[in-house]
């Protein structure tokens, strides 16, 4: 078998899971209920947020908050301050794709 398969959890409760972490990429899967958020932090790689359910509220640096619904992919540059929250009653589900893996930045 040439391909490698990675599994992720299906759930309706808060979930943060690491799916993949190698030199090429890191992929995390996240599920947040209404009002749940990630701690404000700076990106440690080039980040792509792939929203698969609900609405993601995103604030970057000191800019205004923007809302992104399922079906969007948001690209966030390296070393950008970000704040993510689920502002709606609907479950927010998204994938965080970091390319390259953050550990590649620490090797340079």
C-alpha positions in Angstrom: 0.0 0.0 0.0 1.6 3.3 -1.1 -0.8 5.7 0.7 -0.9 6.4 4.4 -4.3 6.9 6.0 -5.0 9.2 8.9 -8.2 9.1 11.0 -10.0 11.9 12.8 -12.8 11.8 15.4 -16.4 12.7 14.6 -18.0 14.4 17.6 -20.4 17.1 18.8 -18.4 18.0 21.9 -15.3 20.1 22.2 -12.3 18.4 20.6 -8.8 19.3 19.7 -6.8 16.5 18.2 -3.5 16.2 16.3 -3.9 14.1 13.2 -0.6 14.5 11.5 2.8 16.0 12.4 5.7 15.4 10.0 8.2 17.7 8.3 5.9 18.6 5.4 2.8 19.5 7.4 0.9 19.5 10.7 -2.8 18.9 10.7 -5.1 19.5 13.7 -8.9 18.9 13.9 -11.0 21.0 16.1 -14.6 21.1 17.2 -16.0 24.0 19.4 -19.4 24.6 20.8 -21.0 28.0 21.2 -18.7 30.5 23.0 -15.8 28.1 23.1 -12.5 29.5 21.9 -8.8 28.8 21.4 -6.3 30.8 23.4 -5.0 33.9 21.6 -1.6 33.0 20.1 0.8 33.7 17.3 1.0 31.3 14.3 4.1 29.2 14.3 3.9 28.3 10.6 1.9 29.2 7.5 -1.6 28.3 8.6 -4.7 27.3 6.6 -8.0 27.0 8.4 -10.4 24.7 6.5 -13.9 25.2 7.9 -16.2 22.2 7.5 -19.1 23.1 9.8 -20.5 26.1 11.5 -19.1 29.6 11.6 -15.6 30.6 12.6 -15.0 34.0 14.2 -11.4 35.2 13.5 -9.5 38.2 14.7 -6.0 38.7 13.3 -3.6 41.2 14.9 -5.7 44.3 15.8 -8.0 44.0 12.8 -11.8 43.7 13.0 -13.4 40.3 13.5 -14.3 38.4 10.4 -16.8 35.5 10.2 -16.1 32.5 7.9 -18.7 29.7 7.3 -18.2 26.1 6.2 -16.8 25.8 2.8 -14.0 28.4 3.3 -10.3 28.0 3.6 -8.5 30.9 5.3 -4.8 31.4 4.8 -2.9 33.1 7.8 0.7 34.2 7.5 3.5 33.0 9.8 3.9 34.9 13.1 0.4 36.5 13.0 -1.6 37.0 16.2 -4.9 35.2 16.0 -8.0 34.7 18.1 -10.6 32.1 17.2 -14.1 31.6 18.7 -17.4 30.0 17.9 -20.0 32.8 18.0 -23.1 30.8 17.0 -25.3 28.0 18.4 -24.1 25.7 15.6 -21.1 23.4 16.3 -17.9 24.8 14.7 -15.7 22.2 13.1 -12.5 23.0 11.3 -9.0 21.7 10.4 -5.8 23.6 11.0 -3.2 22.8 8.4 0.3 24.1 9.0 2.8 23.9 6.1 5.6 23.3 6.6 5.4 21.8 10.0 6.3 24.3 12.8 9.4 22.2 13.7 10.9 23.1 10.3 11.0 26.7 11.4 12.9 25.8 14.6 15.6 24.0 12.5 16.4 27.1 10.5 
